[in-house]
Amino acid sequence: MDLNSIKPKETVKVEINHPATGEPLGLSVEMRSRHDNTVKEKVKSIELRGGKLTPAQRLAVRDAWAREILVSAAVGWEWSNDLEFDSDPSPEFSDAMMTRVLSEYPFIFEQLNEQFGDISAFFSK
């Protein structure tokens, strides 16, 4: 096998599932890998801010920083299966909307964070 043949995909589509049933909700989010330059720049900016905080302060903002990183990794989303947000069946993607969804629905945050941490999802088998 040639090492040059092992290249990551630029993005992956993450299907969000109902937290109780595991059934697809009808929301998929297209995500960049943590090795993408946009994501790396966001991580670097957070690390610079974090250097000025005490450990207790860093712990207090950990989830907010994780949301920032996930928002930087998100490219877009698709809504289907009659799923709506604020009575809108197809809300427009923006960083602000993504932040809101991740803040208001921790199970979406958790599913995206888990997938984002799985680098193998970005490679073909």
N, C-alpha and C positions, 0 to 999 in steps of 0.2 A: 504494500500500500504506500502510495506517495503522500507524504505529510501535507503537501500542497493541495491535496484533494479534500482535506478536512477544513472546510470553510463554514462559518456560521451563517445562518439566514439573517437578513437585515432585521426582520420583524417576525413575530409569531402572533397568532390570533388566540386569545384566551377566552374560552367560553365560561361565563359565570353561571354557577349552579345554585339552585335553591338550597339554603343552608340546612334545612331539615330533611328534604327528600332526595337531594342530589340531582334532581331533574334540571335540565337546562332552563334558564329563566327567559332566554331570548335576548340576552345582552352579550355581545362579544367585544373585547377590547384588543386592538392591535398594539403590541408592545415592542419597543426596541430592547436589545439586550443591555446588560449592565456594562458591556464593553464598548457600547456606542459612544462616540465623542460627546454628543449632547448630554448624555447621562453622566459621563465622567466629569464634564465641566460642572454640572449641578452638584455632584458629590464633592468635588474640590471646593466649591464655594461654601458648602455646608461645613466642611472640615475647617475652613478658615474661620468661619463664624464660631464654630464649636471650641476652637482653641482659646477663646476669650471667656469661656464659661467654666464654672465649677462643675465637678462631676454631678452634683445634685441638680444643677440647672440643665445640664445636658440630658439627664434622665427625664426631666420634665418636658423637654421638647422633642424627645426621640420620635414619637409617633408623627408629629408634625413634619419633621425632617424626612421621615420615611414616605409620607404622602407627597412631599415635594419631589422626591426622587422618582416615585411612581408616576407622577404627573409629567415629569420630564421624559420618562420612558414611553408614555402613551402617545400614540400617533393618531388614533381615532377610535370610533366605536360604531357598532351596528345594533339597532334595536329591532326586535321582531316578536312574533308570538303574542301580540296584543299587550306587550309590556309597555308601560308608559312611565314618564317622570313628570310630575306636576301636570297631569292630564295631557302631556305632549307625547305622541307615539314615536316621535323621532327627534329628540332634542339635539340641537346643534352642539357639536363637540367644541370645547374650548378648555383652556387650562383651568379657568374659574369653575366651569361646570364639572370638570373631572374632580377638582378639589372638593367641591360640594358633595358629589356622589360618594367619594371616598370617606369624607367626614361623617356623612349622615348614615351610611350603610357599612358598618365595620366588617361585615362578612364579605363584601366586595373588596375592600381593602385587603383583608386577609388572603383571599383567593389570588388576587393579583400579586401580592407580595410573595406568596409561596411560589407561584409560577415564575416570577421575576428572578427568584433565587435559584431556580433550576436551570442551569446553563445548558443542560443536555437537550432541553426543548428547542434550542436554537440550532441544533445540528440534525442533519438527515441521518437516518439509521441505515 
